[in-house]
Amino acid sequence: MAKRGLGFYEAVATLVGTTIGAGIMGIPYVVAKAGILAGIIDIIVLGAVILMINLYVGEISLRTKKTHQLAGFAELYLGKKGKAIMAIVSFISIIGALVAYIIGLGEVLSAVFGGSAFFFSLLFFAVGALLVYFDLYAVKKAELYLNIFVLLIIGAIIAVCFFNFDASNLVSKNLSLANLFIPYGVILFAFVGASAIPAMEVEIRQNKKMLKKAIVIGTVIPFVVYFLFMLAVVGVTGQGTSEIATIGLGEKIGEFMIILGNFLPIFTMSTSFFILGLALKWMFHYDYGMPNLFAWMLTCFIPLGLFLAGARSFISVIGLTGAIAGGMEGILLVLIAKQAKKKGKVKPDYQIGLGWIFAILLILLFTAGIVYQFVKH
């Protein structure tokens, strides 16, 4: 029984760790720009939507005999074209995130040490690319054990913020459709974590009836963390909220927050860069048979090229990546869930209703977010 309990908590930690990352740093900025009411609505709506998507992925996994990643589910239920599209979505998502981390680390290190953000971005890239080349898997393995540490740092930042809180900073602008879409891509980027769910099923395999509960808890924890972090930061910095939230907090609160606050993005962005870089390199190398050197060059030098070509806004990159890659992934997962209910070979331990009306509403929401980003840019 104790072993089953451990598997449950490991499963929850896997989803929380996959979900909570550098995206949290951008939420306060877009909420400050859109207005607190628009931000609250976005977090609640997108949090609920992602919870449903995660539960659908859990059901898909339970309905399928063999363990698959998202691309495997796409091939099984949507065919080879579905797998190809999911692979493209994963590529866009990872490349966008890597570009964002190059930008973000440069800005954070510049805020801490002074000097050129561009120089620090290149310095970080050089170190990160080297670690990805040498397959430092220990960095990836250690991430699971550091989730609690990340949550403690976030909790400390929130606590310090509430001691410097000014409710007048929570100004709500006139609510409009345009304002509602301002935070959309960034918040979706921060919430996406469905790729962790097949691993959760493996971790909880001795008691799969607990998978639904693990998914709910693993999705609700990031929701609560994001909501409190958003309120705390905007309540301190208001309209002066920076693109990377902790930079503005450091300027507002002082040296203590410069050190405490900026340690969080340094840690989350650097580990995420290593882990996503490894995942993409391995996909090129193992799934597509590319030589290791060529796989590494594609993984690292495409995001570097985009950065050098002019990608300099952390918020623009994660907003675009979240809306497009997150939206396309959401659409595919809705379609896979519909097919899995028809073609799945195993009776699942839980089922979530997915009528065509609700499926179409979800697809329209994701499509609207994609269209907004293209129109905006």
KESEDO-372434 format. One record per residue (C-alpha): residue in one letter; x, z, y negated. Coordinates in steps of 0.25 Angstrom, whole numbers, plus 5000, padded with zeros to 4 digits. Each point is the difference from the previous one (the first is absolute). Last residue first. Layout:
% KESEDO-372434
AXZY
...
***
This chain:
% KESEDO-372434
H500748604841
K498750064997
V499249885006
F500950015013
Q499850155000
Y498550004998
V499949905011
I500750095010
G499150124996
A498749925001
T500449955014
F500250145004
L498750054995
L499349875006
I500650035013
L499550145000
L498649964996
I500049895011
A500350105010
F498950094995
I499049895001
W500549955013
G499850145007
L501250095003
G499650135006
I501250095005
Q500250035014
Y500750115007
D500750025014
P500149855001
K499449935012
V501249905005
K500049855001
G499849974985
K499349864998
K498850034992
K500350134992
A501549944999
Q499449884993
K499450084989
A501250094999
I500949884999
L499249944989
V500150134992
L501550015003
L500249864994
I499350034987
G500750134999
E501449945002
M499649894990
G499750114990
G501250085002
A500949884999
I499349954988
A499650124992
G501150095005
T501149904997
L499549964987
G499850154995
I501350045007
V500849894992
S499250014987
I500350155000
F501550005003
S500149894989
R501449935000
A499749875009
G500949904992
A500749915009
L501050115003
F499050085006
L499449895008
G501449965005
L500250155004
P498750005008
I500449875007
F501450055002
C499750125009
T499149955011
L500549865000
M501450045000
W499850105011
A499349905009
F501149904998
L501150105004
N499250055012
P499849865006
M498549964999
G499250015013
Y498650014994
D499550135005
Y501350075002
H500849954988
F499049974990
M499150125003
W501350095001
K500449964986
L498650034995
A499950145007
L501450034995
G499749974986
L498750085001
I500850125005
F501249994990
F499149974988
S499150115003
T501150105001
S500549964987
M498750004993
T499550135005
F501350084997
I500349944987
P498550014996
L500050155004
F501350044994
N499449954986
G499150114999
L500950115003
I501249964992
I499349944988
M498950115002
F501150114998
E500649924988
G498750004992
I498550005000
K499749874992
E501249925003
G500050045015
L498549975001
G500249864995
I501149975010
T499150075011
A498949904999
I500749875002
E499349914991
S500050114989
T498950084995
G500050014985
Q498449985000
G499950135006
T501350075004
V499650145004
G498549985005
V500449865005
V501150065009
A499150115006
L498749925001
M500749895008
F500850095008
L498750085004
F499349875004
Y501349945007
V500250135009
V498550015003
F499949855005
P501450015007
I499450125008
V498649935002
T500749885008
G500850085010
I498850105002
V499049895003
I501049925009
A500350135008
K498550035001
K499849865006
L501250015009
M499550135006
K499249935011
K501349945004
N500550135007
Q501349975008
R500249874992
I500250084987
E501449944996
V499649865006
E498850004992
M500750044987
A501049895003
P498949904999
I499550074987
A501349984992
S499749864996
A498750054993
G500850074989
V499549934987
F499650114990
A501249994989
F499949845000
L498450024998
I500350094989
V500949914993
G499149885002
Y498850064995
P500550084988
I499649894990
F498849955008
L499150114995
N500449974985
A499649865002
L498650045006
S499750094988
L500050154997
N500350034986
K501250084999
S500150145006
V501150094993
L500750105010
N501150034990
S499050104993
A500150095012
D501450044997
F500850045012
N501450064999
F499850115011
F499249905008
C501249915000
V500950105006
A499050025011
I499949855002
I501549985001
A500150125010
G498949935009
I500749874999
I501350075005
L499350075011
L499349875004
V501449935001
F500650125008
I498849995010
N500249855002
L501550025003
Y500050025015
L499349865002
E501049934991
A501250055008
K499849885010
K500049904990
V501350054993
A500650025014
Y499749855003
L501249964991
D499949865004
F501449964994
Y499449894992
V498950094995
L501050104995
L500849894993
A498849954993
G499650144995
V501450024994
A500149874993
F498550014996
F500250134994
L501249954992
L499249884995
S498950094996
F500950094993
F500649894992
F498749954995
A499550144996
S501250004991
G500650144996
G499550145001
F500250095012
V498550055003
A499249894992
S501049895005
L499850055014
V498549994999
E500049864993
G500949945011
L499350075011
G498749944995
I500549864999
I500749995014
Y498850085006
A499049904994
V500749885006
L500150075013
A498450024999
G499749864997
I500949955011
I499350105010
S498649964996
I500349854999
F500650005014
S498950085006
V499049914994
I500749885006
A500150065014
M498450034999
I499849854996
A500949965012
K499250105010
G498749944995
K500449865002
K500550045014
G498650055004
L499050094993
Y499850115010
L501350015008
E500949934989
A499550104989
F500150125009
G501549965003
A500249984985
L499550144998
Q500950065010
H499650005014
T499850115012
K499449945012
K498550025005
T499349974986
R498750074996
L500850134996
S500949924991
I498849934994
E499350134998
G501250064993
V500149884991
Y498550024996
L500350144997
N501249964991
I499149894993
M498950114998
L501050104994
I500549884991
V498749984995
A499750144997
G501450024993
L499749874992
V498750054995
I500550144997
I501349964993
D499349894993
I498950084994
I501050114996
G500949904993
A498849934993
L499650144995
I501450044995
G500249874992
A500549875004
K501450014993
A500250155004
V499549965014
V501049895001
Y501150104996
P499650115009
I500049925013
G501449944999
M500850115006
I499050025011
G500449865005
A501450055003
G499550065013
I498850075007
T499449915010
T501049995011
G500350144999
V498650045000
L499749915012
T501250055008
A499750154996
V498649995006
A500549945013
E501150115001
Y498950104998
F499149955011
G501249985009
L500450154998
G498650045004
R500049925012
K501350075004
A499450144998
M498949965009
***
